[in-house]
Amino acid sequence: MKRLKEKILKEGLVLSEDILKVDNFLNHQIDPVLMQEIGQEFAKQFQQESVSKVLTIESSGIAPALMTALELGVPVVFARKKKSLTLTDSFYESKIFSFTKQEINTVVVSKKLLTNEDRVLIIDDFLANGQAAEGLIEVVKMAGAHLSGVGIVIEKAFQNGGARLRQAGIRVESLVEIASLANGQITFK
């Protein structure tokens, strides 16, 4: 996506060779027009998959997931990082390591929201080492649902997550792939 690349170059901040900060438009402050375009692009890429639910993880994945779900005309479900007091029924649970925060989160999704009849599209903001996607894939498997694919806004292709998921036969569609953040420079694949 040309507009996404332009935003990354203009407003993205390279914090290290592994970390790209995009909180001006993606994961702290959200550019709604860009999110709409992202949702339209994911919907176009996965339109043949008969998706019945879009699944993401709180909080940075919610905006692109919501816009994708809106375009597909399906609900969005987000995995909670903390089990709330209102989540009293049974739930699927997965442990996910956050590369950016350097911590392990246990995420939960109510069993009422994902079933073996669902065709699930996972959407997230970043793909680095793949732990978030793998944790959400585990939730889809626990539900007995069909995984339609994984849509990623920004893939750090220099890390192994995308390659590992693709080698496992999972369809991964990334809107932008970054080849390197070396020397403070953003290089696209």
Backbone as ProteinMPNN parsed JSONL, in Angstrom:
{"seq_chain_A": "MKRLKEKILKEGLVLSEDILKVDNFLNHQIDPVLMQEIGQEFAKQFQQESVSKVLTIESSGIAPALMTALELGVPVVFARKKKSLTLTDSFYESKIFSFTKQEINTVVVSKKLLTNEDRVLIIDDFLANGQAAEGLIEVVKMAGAHLSGVGIVIEKAFQNGGARLRQAGIRVESLVEIASLANGQITFK", "coords_chain_A": {"N_chain_A": [[0.839, -1.188, 0.0], [0.767, 1.972, -1.048], [0.139, 4.457, 0.256], [0.324, 3.761, 2.964], [3.04, 3.065, 3.147], [4.134, 5.603, 2.624], [3.23, 6.995, 4.908], [4.592, 5.616, 6.9], [7.257, 6.227, 6.254], [7.19, 9.018, 6.541], [6.137, 9.526, 9.152], [6.919, 7.466, 10.828], [9.142, 6.244, 13.341], [12.328, 5.129, 13.831], [13.415, 3.27, 16.411], [15.277, 1.398, 17.121], [17.282, -1.225, 15.658], [15.389, -3.151, 15.612], [12.915, -2.096, 16.335], [10.156, -0.202, 15.324], [8.467, 2.743, 15.628], [5.183, 3.692, 15.347], [3.183, 5.249, 16.352], [1.826, 7.573, 15.766], [-0.134, 7.147, 13.885], [-1.084, 4.499, 13.868], [-1.017, 2.833, 16.27], [-1.447, 4.25, 18.674], [-2.338, 6.89, 18.387], [-4.838, 7.058, 15.935], [-5.176, 7.024, 12.455], [-8.05, 7.481, 10.889], [-8.886, 7.454, 8.188], [-6.8, 6.198, 6.841], [-6.989, 3.746, 8.195], [-9.451, 2.875, 7.256], [-8.818, 2.44, 4.556], [-6.951, 0.403, 4.891], [-8.597, -1.605, 5.956], [-10.268, -2.007, 3.735], [-8.417, -3.0, 1.895], [-7.533, -5.426, 3.109], [-10.012, -6.76, 3.16], [-10.48, -7.042, 0.428], [-8.334, -8.73, -0.254], [-9.003, -11.059, 1.127], [-11.553, -11.738, 0.344], [-12.596, -14.018, -0.934], [-12.644, -15.981, 0.942], [-14.826, -16.492, 2.589], [-15.11, -15.417, 5.214], [-16.18, -15.448, 8.583], [-15.676, -14.348, 11.032], [-13.524, -11.864, 12.376], [-10.5, -11.927, 14.019], [-8.484, -10.553, 16.568], [-5.947, -9.14, 18.706], [-6.028, -7.355, 21.752], [-4.344, -4.248, 22.153], [-3.663, -2.806, 19.919], [-4.299, -4.086, 17.528], [-6.979, -3.779, 17.163], [-8.109, -1.543, 15.717], [-7.349, -1.869, 12.846], [-8.495, -4.409, 12.538], [-11.206, -3.991, 13.104], [-11.975, -2.266, 11.013], [-11.535, -3.937, 8.852], [-13.364, -5.985, 9.408], [-15.713, -4.495, 9.232], [-15.751, -3.902, 6.489], [-15.991, -6.508, 5.505], [-18.376, -7.211, 6.582], [-18.771, -8.629, 8.969], [-18.553, -9.793, 12.428], [-16.057, -8.569, 14.781], [-13.708, -10.038, 16.926], [-11.866, -9.635, 19.845], [-8.97, -10.805, 21.456], [-8.594, -10.762, 24.873], [-6.179, -9.306, 27.013], [-6.263, -9.442, 29.685], [-8.226, -11.242, 31.908], [-11.436, -10.275, 32.384], [-13.794, -9.361, 34.985], [-16.301, -9.754, 33.991], [-16.112, -11.832, 32.261], [-17.231, -14.599, 32.723], [-17.995, -17.045, 31.792], [-16.908, -20.053, 30.059], [-13.683, -20.111, 28.448], [-11.234, -19.721, 25.826], [-7.731, -19.964, 26.106], [-4.5, -18.576, 25.758], [-0.957, -18.269, 25.829], [1.086, -15.519, 25.144], [4.026, -14.075, 23.961], [5.092, -10.779, 24.082], [6.963, -9.032, 21.879], [7.604, -6.301, 21.711], [6.944, -5.283, 24.242], [8.289, -6.999, 25.834], [7.224, -9.071, 27.484], [5.175, -11.716, 28.82], [1.896, -12.387, 27.956], [-1.233, -13.615, 28.989], [-3.817, -14.442, 27.002], [-7.356, -14.278, 26.499], [-10.377, -15.607, 25.107], [-13.802, -15.658, 24.9], [-15.621, -18.7, 24.791], [-18.103, -18.611, 23.681], [-17.905, -16.872, 21.592], [-16.319, -17.817, 19.504], [-16.608, -20.551, 17.382], [-16.743, -23.958, 16.137], [-17.904, -23.614, 13.715], [-17.043, -21.299, 12.608], [-15.209, -19.249, 10.277], [-12.205, -17.93, 10.365], [-10.452, -14.9, 10.229], [-7.405, -13.624, 11.039], [-6.215, -10.545, 12.168], [-3.628, -8.197, 12.597], [-1.496, -5.536, 13.885], [1.369, -5.555, 13.727], [3.883, -7.886, 12.62], [6.415, -9.671, 13.864], [8.289, -11.67, 15.397], [6.308, -13.507, 15.448], [4.837, -14.537, 17.602], [2.369, -13.471, 18.623], [0.57, -13.908, 16.503], [0.772, -16.717, 16.362], [-0.249, -17.413, 18.883], [-2.912, -16.548, 18.615], [-3.684, -18.177, 16.497], [-3.574, -20.61, 17.796], [-5.771, -20.286, 19.512], [-7.837, -20.265, 17.596], [-7.605, -22.893, 16.669], [-8.216, -24.284, 19.055], [-10.898, -23.669, 19.22], [-11.836, -25.135, 17.171], [-12.302, -23.978, 14.783], [-12.091, -22.774, 11.346], [-9.122, -21.558, 9.956], [-8.805, -18.798, 8.049], [-6.762, -17.152, 7.268], [-4.004, -14.85, 7.845], [-3.78, -11.448, 8.331], [-1.599, -8.775, 8.134], [-0.609, -5.562, 9.085], [1.962, -4.257, 9.146], [4.818, -5.955, 8.427], [7.776, -7.067, 9.852], [10.029, -8.152, 8.01], [12.619, -8.949, 8.32], [12.739, -10.318, 10.629], [11.827, -13.554, 11.961], [9.118, -14.392, 12.04], [7.044, -14.196, 9.979], [8.092, -15.81, 7.908], [8.236, -18.284, 9.232], [5.493, -18.801, 9.784], [4.475, -18.954, 7.168], [5.93, -21.143, 6.205], [4.713, -23.086, 7.667], [2.449, -23.419, 6.276], [0.482, -21.506, 6.461], [-1.572, -18.938, 5.324], [-0.356, -15.787, 4.898], [-0.819, -12.403, 4.643], [0.714, -9.453, 4.154], [0.546, -5.957, 4.355], [2.604, -4.158, 4.152], [6.034, -4.812, 3.937], [8.902, -4.733, 5.805], [12.266, -4.633, 5.16], [14.548, -3.901, 6.516], [15.716, -2.074, 9.382], [18.086, -0.965, 9.836], [20.735, 1.251, 10.777], [19.023, 3.354, 11.394], [17.379, 3.685, 9.234], [14.526, 3.127, 7.221], [13.864, 0.424, 5.288], [12.111, -0.949, 2.677], [10.866, -4.138, 1.655]], "CA_chain_A": [[0.0, 0.0, 0.0], [1.599, 3.162, -1.222], [-0.146, 5.465, 1.293], [0.87, 3.24, 4.22], [4.497, 3.243, 3.067], [4.423, 7.034, 2.765], [3.014, 7.343, 6.319], [5.689, 5.03, 7.674], [8.461, 7.022, 5.988], [7.017, 10.385, 7.029], [5.824, 9.632, 10.572], [7.513, 6.38, 11.597], [10.39, 6.565, 14.027], [13.137, 3.942, 14.1], [13.984, 3.342, 17.758], [16.434, 0.502, 17.118], [17.257, -2.068, 14.464], [14.257, -4.062, 15.735], [11.685, -1.423, 16.759], [9.636, 0.918, 14.55], [7.376, 3.394, 16.343], [4.205, 4.254, 14.409], [2.043, 5.601, 17.204], [1.121, 8.752, 15.253], [-1.227, 6.8, 12.978], [-1.525, 3.104, 13.896], [-1.264, 2.134, 17.521], [-1.711, 5.104, 19.848], [-3.278, 7.748, 17.665], [-5.233, 6.29, 14.754], [-5.621, 7.748, 11.271], [-9.222, 6.71, 10.485], [-8.956, 7.298, 6.733], [-5.841, 5.137, 6.539], [-7.552, 2.482, 8.702], [-10.498, 2.461, 6.321], [-8.132, 1.904, 3.383], [-6.369, -0.872, 5.314], [-9.708, -2.55, 6.02], [-10.697, -2.298, 2.366], [-7.398, -3.838, 1.252], [-7.628, -6.78, 3.667], [-11.277, -7.347, 2.703], [-10.267, -7.42, -0.97], [-7.426, -9.875, -0.315], [-9.593, -12.258, 1.726], [-12.979, -11.787, 0.0], [-12.991, -15.358, -1.38], [-12.475, -16.928, 2.054], [-16.078, -16.637, 3.357], [-14.786, -15.124, 6.608], [-17.34, -15.19, 9.44], [-15.215, -13.563, 12.179], [-12.165, -11.335, 12.365], [-9.928, -12.08, 15.356], [-7.268, -9.803, 16.828], [-5.549, -9.065, 20.106], [-6.054, -5.951, 22.189], [-5.239, -3.209, 21.729], [-3.255, -2.199, 18.645], [-4.898, -4.754, 16.385], [-8.42, -3.553, 17.085], [-8.497, -0.604, 14.65], [-7.371, -2.492, 11.518], [-9.43, -5.536, 12.545], [-12.564, -3.449, 13.047], [-12.237, -1.751, 9.667], [-11.613, -5.11, 7.976], [-14.647, -6.628, 9.698], [-16.753, -3.624, 8.678], [-15.756, -4.121, 5.036], [-16.446, -7.873, 5.239], [-19.725, -7.367, 7.117], [-18.747, -9.681, 9.997], [-18.097, -9.3, 13.732], [-14.655, -8.665, 15.171], [-13.497, -10.531, 18.282], [-10.487, -9.413, 20.248], [-8.471, -11.555, 22.609], [-8.285, -9.873, 25.995], [-4.921, -9.602, 27.694], [-6.592, -9.697, 31.084], [-9.578, -11.783, 32.073], [-12.245, -9.333, 33.148], [-14.785, -9.945, 35.897], [-17.508, -10.094, 33.233], [-15.852, -13.051, 31.497], [-17.512, -15.625, 33.72], [-18.208, -18.338, 31.146], [-15.666, -20.714, 29.677], [-12.921, -19.336, 27.486], [-9.985, -20.248, 25.288], [-6.625, -19.215, 26.711], [-3.204, -18.794, 25.121], [0.116, -17.404, 26.323], [1.734, -14.84, 24.027], [5.143, -13.204, 24.313], [5.104, -9.508, 23.364], [8.33, -8.615, 21.562], [7.769, -4.878, 22.011], [6.868, -5.039, 25.692], [9.158, -7.984, 26.48], [6.489, -9.732, 28.558], [4.233, -12.754, 28.42], [0.497, -12.102, 28.279], [-2.206, -14.676, 28.794], [-4.99, -13.86, 26.356], [-8.55, -15.109, 26.6], [-11.51, -15.353, 24.221], [-14.977, -16.42, 25.322], [-15.995, -19.801, 23.902], [-19.355, -18.246, 23.003], [-17.631, -15.988, 20.457], [-15.673, -18.572, 18.42], [-17.071, -21.935, 17.372], [-16.219, -24.77, 15.033], [-18.556, -23.204, 12.467], [-16.462, -20.029, 12.149], [-14.067, -19.111, 9.361], [-11.584, -16.823, 11.089], [-9.336, -14.129, 9.672], [-6.649, -12.93, 12.081], [-5.646, -9.262, 11.731], [-2.825, -7.547, 13.635], [-0.753, -4.379, 13.399], [2.749, -5.914, 13.413], [4.366, -9.262, 12.678], [7.865, -9.686, 14.065], [8.687, -13.059, 15.621], [5.15, -14.343, 15.185], [4.185, -15.121, 18.772], [0.972, -13.041, 18.733], [-0.188, -14.656, 15.493], [0.731, -18.127, 16.773], [-1.179, -17.522, 20.009], [-4.273, -16.431, 18.089], [-3.919, -19.399, 15.722], [-3.858, -21.638, 18.804], [-7.158, -20.063, 19.942], [-8.685, -20.722, 16.493], [-7.563, -24.364, 16.696], [-8.96, -24.738, 20.225], [-12.318, -23.512, 18.911], [-12.181, -26.02, 16.062], [-12.686, -23.119, 13.662], [-11.227, -22.776, 10.167], [-8.285, -20.369, 9.823], [-8.816, -18.301, 6.67], [-5.486, -16.518, 6.999], [-3.506, -13.829, 8.76], [-3.506, -10.171, 7.686], [-0.679, -7.983, 8.943], [-0.413, -4.224, 8.544], [3.4, -4.073, 8.924], [5.643, -7.128, 8.746], [9.224, -6.889, 9.913], [10.454, -9.342, 7.276], [13.962, -9.335, 8.766], [12.552, -11.231, 11.755], [11.445, -14.846, 11.396], [7.719, -14.769, 12.233], [6.323, -14.403, 8.729], [8.646, -16.984, 7.22], [7.848, -19.478, 9.987], [4.068, -19.045, 9.559], [4.296, -19.384, 5.777], [6.473, -22.501, 6.097], [3.721, -23.972, 8.289], [1.31, -23.503, 5.368], [-0.518, -20.499, 6.807], [-1.619, -17.794, 4.407], [-0.052, -14.509, 5.549], [-0.828, -11.271, 3.724], [1.198, -8.242, 4.814], [0.372, -4.789, 3.497], [3.939, -3.598, 3.974], [7.104, -5.636, 4.502], [10.123, -3.968, 6.042], [13.44, -5.48, 5.024], [15.581, -3.52, 7.476], [15.679, -0.803, 10.108], [19.496, -0.721, 10.154], [21.248, 2.619, 10.7], [17.934, 4.309, 11.52], [16.72, 3.835, 7.93], [13.46, 2.165, 6.912], [14.016, -0.129, 3.952], [11.009, -1.85, 2.371], [11.195, -5.332, 0.882]], "C_chain_A": [[0.883, 1.251, 0.0], [1.392, 4.181, -0.089], [0.404, 5.044, 2.651], [2.396, 3.396, 4.242], [4.888, 4.711, 3.264], [4.273, 7.485, 4.212], [4.165, 6.833, 7.179], [6.952, 5.859, 7.488], [8.37, 8.418, 6.598], [6.907, 10.458, 8.55], [6.4, 8.524, 11.443], [8.841, 6.798, 12.197], [11.124, 5.271, 14.349], [13.787, 4.126, 15.464], [15.215, 2.459, 17.912], [16.36, -0.317, 15.835], [16.093, -3.055, 14.476], [12.914, -3.368, 15.96], [11.378, -0.211, 15.875], [8.433, 1.469, 15.296], [6.457, 4.071, 15.327], [2.964, 4.706, 15.172], [1.332, 6.874, 16.78], [-0.093, 8.384, 14.412], [-1.77, 5.389, 13.125], [-1.861, 2.568, 15.282], [-1.234, 2.982, 18.795], [-2.717, 6.163, 19.415], [-3.583, 7.022, 16.362], [-5.714, 7.227, 13.655], [-6.813, 6.972, 10.701], [-9.343, 6.507, 8.977], [-7.998, 6.197, 6.288], [-6.377, 3.788, 7.009], [-8.645, 1.965, 7.779], [-9.88, 1.83, 5.076], [-7.506, 0.546, 3.691], [-7.454, -1.942, 5.369], [-10.191, -2.957, 4.641], [-9.704, -3.243, 1.675], [-7.436, -5.269, 1.787], [-8.899, -7.475, 3.187], [-11.145, -7.823, 1.253], [-9.397, -8.682, -1.061], [-8.063, -11.171, 0.17], [-11.071, -12.447, 1.356], [-13.458, -13.179, -0.413], [-12.989, -16.389, -0.256], [-13.738, -17.166, 2.889], [-15.843, -16.452, 4.857], [-16.067, -14.853, 7.392], [-16.971, -14.382, 10.683], [-13.799, -13.065, 11.894], [-11.683, -11.386, 13.81], [-8.645, -11.268, 15.452], [-6.96, -9.865, 18.312], [-5.592, -7.604, 20.522], [-4.628, -5.459, 22.371], [-4.911, -2.703, 20.336], [-3.847, -2.87, 17.408], [-6.356, -4.413, 16.172], [-8.808, -2.64, 15.92], [-8.453, -1.25, 13.263], [-8.334, -3.675, 11.438], [-10.862, -5.048, 12.398], [-12.899, -2.962, 11.642], [-12.328, -2.892, 8.651], [-12.961, -5.804, 8.151], [-15.801, -5.816, 9.132], [-16.887, -3.854, 7.172], [-16.29, -5.5, 4.666], [-17.873, -8.119, 5.727], [-19.84, -8.465, 8.158], [-18.318, -9.076, 11.331], [-16.578, -9.395, 13.891], [-14.62, -9.116, 16.635], [-12.065, -10.191, 18.646], [-10.16, -10.212, 21.488], [-8.089, -10.545, 23.679], [-6.98, -10.304, 26.65], [-5.121, -9.845, 29.188], [-8.02, -10.201, 31.15], [-10.366, -10.828, 32.95], [-13.231, -10.074, 34.046], [-16.052, -10.356, 35.158], [-17.331, -11.369, 32.407], [-15.984, -14.236, 32.449], [-17.73, -16.998, 33.101], [-16.872, -18.96, 30.767], [-14.987, -19.94, 28.545], [-11.721, -20.128, 26.996], [-8.873, -19.364, 25.827], [-5.322, -19.584, 26.007], [-2.185, -17.823, 25.708], [0.881, -16.846, 25.12], [2.844, -13.934, 24.549], [5.088, -11.952, 23.442], [6.548, -9.082, 23.151], [8.57, -7.174, 21.996], [7.803, -4.608, 23.509], [7.749, -5.983, 26.498], [8.478, -8.62, 27.704], [5.561, -10.785, 27.972], [2.848, -12.351, 28.888], [-0.319, -13.372, 28.08], [-3.443, -14.025, 28.209], [-6.153, -14.841, 26.432], [-9.607, -14.64, 25.599], [-12.646, -16.242, 24.702], [-15.316, -17.5, 24.299], [-17.299, -19.519, 23.17], [-19.094, -17.478, 21.708], [-16.942, -16.66, 19.281], [-16.127, -20.017, 18.512], [-16.463, -22.68, 16.188], [-16.9, -24.46, 13.698], [-17.934, -21.939, 11.875], [-15.305, -20.222, 11.189], [-13.391, -17.804, 9.776], [-10.418, -16.221, 10.317], [-8.686, -13.395, 10.834], [-6.047, -11.666, 11.476], [-4.833, -8.7, 12.892], [-2.008, -6.422, 13.018], [0.651, -4.749, 12.941], [2.938, -7.423, 13.419], [5.883, -9.174, 12.765], [8.307, -11.147, 14.183], [7.517, -14.031, 15.543], [4.4, -14.886, 16.386], [2.721, -14.717, 18.916], [0.114, -13.821, 17.742], [-0.308, -16.12, 15.893], [-0.222, -18.344, 17.942], [-2.621, -17.443, 19.554], [-4.643, -17.645, 17.238], [-4.254, -20.547, 16.668], [-5.302, -21.521, 19.298], [-8.127, -20.557, 18.861], [-8.747, -22.25, 16.478], [-8.346, -24.915, 17.878], [-10.459, -24.682, 19.968], [-12.778, -24.495, 17.835], [-12.614, -25.258, 14.829], [-11.694, -23.272, 12.512], [-10.429, -21.469, 10.128], [-8.248, -19.967, 8.356], [-7.504, -17.642, 6.287], [-5.153, -15.483, 8.045], [-3.191, -12.582, 7.941], [-2.704, -9.289, 8.621], [-0.493, -6.614, 8.293], [1.063, -4.023, 8.191], [4.142, -5.324, 9.368], [7.103, -6.725, 8.773], [9.835, -8.168, 9.335], [11.855, -9.808, 7.665], [13.908, -10.187, 10.032], [11.821, -12.463, 11.229], [9.97, -15.218, 11.473], [6.965, -15.079, 10.959], [6.794, -15.641, 7.991], [8.205, -18.275, 7.911], [6.367, -19.826, 9.768], [3.819, -19.563, 8.142], [4.814, -20.803, 5.571], [5.521, -23.525, 6.702], [2.454, -24.072, 7.437], [0.201, -22.504, 5.646], [-0.433, -19.349, 5.811], [-1.414, -16.516, 5.221], [0.003, -13.444, 4.472], [-0.422, -10.026, 4.508], [1.075, -7.068, 3.855], [1.689, -4.112, 3.187], [4.933, -4.554, 4.627], [8.359, -4.782, 4.607], [11.302, -4.928, 6.018], [14.484, -5.175, 6.089], [15.246, -2.188, 8.149], [17.107, -0.39, 10.499], [19.862, 0.741, 9.931], [20.148, 3.676, 10.724], [17.15, 4.526, 10.239], [15.673, 2.743, 7.736], [13.645, 1.728, 5.466], [12.905, -1.146, 3.723], [11.517, -3.01, 1.512], [10.648, -5.15, -0.525]], "O_chain_A": [[1.631, 1.517, 0.941], [2.361, 4.705, 0.459], [0.897, 5.881, 3.407], [2.966, 3.813, 5.251], [5.845, 5.021, 3.974], [5.087, 8.268, 4.703], [4.649, 7.531, 8.071], [7.644, 6.161, 8.461], [9.36, 8.94, 7.112], [7.502, 11.335, 9.175], [6.375, 8.629, 12.67], [9.57, 7.609, 11.625], [10.598, 4.414, 15.059], [14.607, 5.023, 15.655], [16.09, 2.737, 18.732], [15.462, -0.113, 15.019], [15.833, -3.723, 13.475], [11.869, -3.997, 15.792], [12.211, 0.679, 15.7], [7.481, 0.736, 15.567], [6.895, 4.916, 14.546], [1.839, 4.561, 14.694], [0.319, 7.229, 17.382], [-0.992, 9.207, 14.235], [-2.822, 5.088, 12.562], [-2.889, 1.913, 15.454], [-1.013, 2.451, 19.884], [-3.792, 6.307, 19.997], [-2.688, 6.435, 15.752], [-6.545, 8.105, 13.886], [-6.622, 5.918, 10.094], [-9.856, 5.478, 8.538], [-8.348, 5.362, 5.454], [-6.238, 2.789, 6.303], [-8.753, 0.761, 7.547], [-10.36, 0.804, 4.594], [-7.528, -0.357, 2.854], [-7.256, -3.057, 4.885], [-10.491, -4.127, 4.406], [-10.102, -4.166, 0.964], [-7.379, -6.222, 1.01], [-8.864, -8.656, 2.844], [-11.645, -8.891, 0.901], [-9.684, -9.586, -1.845], [-7.718, -12.253, -0.305], [-11.766, -13.237, 1.995], [-14.639, -13.484, -0.248], [-13.305, -17.556, -0.491], [-13.708, -17.976, 3.816], [-16.325, -17.242, 5.668], [-16.938, -14.118, 6.928], [-17.845, -13.795, 11.321], [-12.994, -13.747, 11.261], [-12.382, -10.938, 14.718], [-7.819, -11.286, 14.54], [-7.635, -10.557, 19.074], [-5.237, -6.718, 19.744], [-3.767, -6.262, 22.732], [-5.799, -2.215, 19.636], [-3.885, -2.258, 16.34], [-6.919, -4.719, 15.12], [-9.758, -2.948, 15.201], [-9.454, -1.182, 12.55], [-8.926, -3.92, 10.387], [-11.646, -5.632, 11.649], [-13.993, -3.222, 11.139], [-13.108, -2.819, 7.701], [-13.617, -6.165, 7.175], [-16.761, -6.382, 8.609], [-17.994, -3.984, 6.649], [-16.958, -5.658, 3.644], [-18.507, -9.102, 5.343], [-20.858, -9.153, 8.24], [-17.78, -7.969, 11.365], [-15.913, -10.189, 13.227], [-15.395, -8.641, 17.466], [-11.148, -10.426, 17.858], [-10.944, -10.293, 22.433], [-7.353, -9.593, 23.419], [-6.71, -11.493, 26.821], [-4.246, -10.389, 29.863], [-8.915, -9.643, 30.515], [-10.017, -10.596, 34.108], [-13.465, -11.271, 33.877], [-16.799, -11.21, 35.637], [-18.312, -11.921, 31.908], [-14.993, -14.797, 32.916], [-17.659, -18.009, 33.799], [-15.818, -18.435, 31.126], [-15.634, -19.213, 27.791], [-11.256, -21.064, 27.645], [-9.052, -18.157, 25.987], [-5.075, -20.75, 25.7], [-2.522, -16.687, 26.042], [1.268, -17.579, 24.21], [2.633, -13.132, 25.459], [5.043, -12.044, 22.215], [7.272, -8.804, 24.108], [9.608, -6.858, 22.577], [8.6, -3.798, 23.983], [7.937, -5.794, 27.699], [9.054, -8.701, 28.789], [5.212, -10.748, 26.792], [2.643, -12.016, 30.055], [-0.114, -14.11, 27.117], [-4.053, -13.16, 28.837], [-5.967, -16.058, 26.432], [-9.717, -13.454, 25.289], [-12.463, -17.445, 24.888], [-15.303, -17.252, 23.094], [-17.57, -20.133, 22.138], [-19.952, -17.433, 20.827], [-16.973, -16.133, 18.169], [-16.048, -20.638, 19.571], [-15.765, -22.101, 15.356], [-16.503, -24.995, 12.663], [-18.268, -21.553, 10.755], [-14.543, -21.186, 11.262], [-13.93, -16.718, 9.568], [-9.532, -16.922, 9.828], [-9.347, -12.628, 11.535], [-5.443, -11.709, 10.405], [-5.285, -8.72, 14.037], [-1.842, -6.351, 11.8], [1.086, -4.307, 11.878], [2.242, -8.146, 14.133], [6.545, -8.67, 11.858], [8.657, -11.78, 13.186], [7.714, -15.246, 15.569], [3.427, -15.621, 16.221], [1.9, -15.55, 19.3], [-0.945, -14.334, 18.102], [-1.385, -16.705, 15.773], [-0.927, -19.352, 17.987], [-3.469, -18.186, 20.049], [-5.79, -18.091, 17.259], [-5.123, -21.365, 16.369], [-5.981, -22.531, 19.483], [-9.129, -21.199, 19.177], [-9.817, -22.829, 16.295], [-9.066, -25.903, 17.735], [-11.207, -25.539, 20.438], [-13.977, -24.663, 17.616], [-13.227, -25.829, 13.926], [-10.605, -23.823, 12.679], [-11.006, -20.39, 10.255], [-7.724, -20.7, 7.517], [-7.165, -17.578, 5.105], [-5.902, -15.262, 8.997], [-2.431, -12.643, 6.974], [-3.09, -9.08, 9.771], [-0.248, -6.521, 7.09], [1.381, -3.659, 7.059], [4.1, -5.704, 10.538], [7.607, -6.114, 7.83], [10.117, -9.126, 10.055], [12.235, -10.941, 7.37], [14.932, -10.72, 10.46], [11.246, -12.41, 10.142], [9.602, -16.293, 10.999], [6.312, -16.118, 10.863], [5.983, -16.428, 7.504], [7.842, -19.245, 7.246], [6.022, -20.994, 9.589], [3.043, -20.498, 7.944], [4.204, -21.584, 4.841], [5.517, -24.69, 6.304], [1.493, -24.733, 7.83], [-0.905, -22.642, 5.123], [0.652, -18.856, 5.501], [-2.199, -16.205, 6.117], [0.765, -13.553, 3.512], [-1.133, -9.598, 5.417], [1.452, -7.167, 2.687], [1.877, -3.559, 2.103], [4.702, -5.044, 5.732], [8.814, -4.19, 3.629], [11.334, -5.909, 6.76], [15.218, -6.065, 6.52], [14.595, -1.315, 7.574], [17.298, 0.437, 11.39], [19.359, 1.385, 9.01], [20.303, 4.756, 10.155], [16.341, 5.45, 10.158], [15.912, 1.577, 8.051], [13.593, 2.541, 4.543], [12.77, -2.1, 4.489], [12.471, -2.868, 0.747], [10.804, -6.034, -1.367]]}, "name": "protein", "num_of_chains": 1, "seq": "MKRLKEKILKEGLVLSEDILKVDNFLNHQIDPVLMQEIGQEFAKQFQQESVSKVLTIESSGIAPALMTALELGVPVVFARKKKSLTLTDSFYESKIFSFTKQEINTVVVSKKLLTNEDRVLIIDDFLANGQAAEGLIEVVKMAGAHLSGVGIVIEKAFQNGGARLRQAGIRVESLVEIASLANGQITFK"}
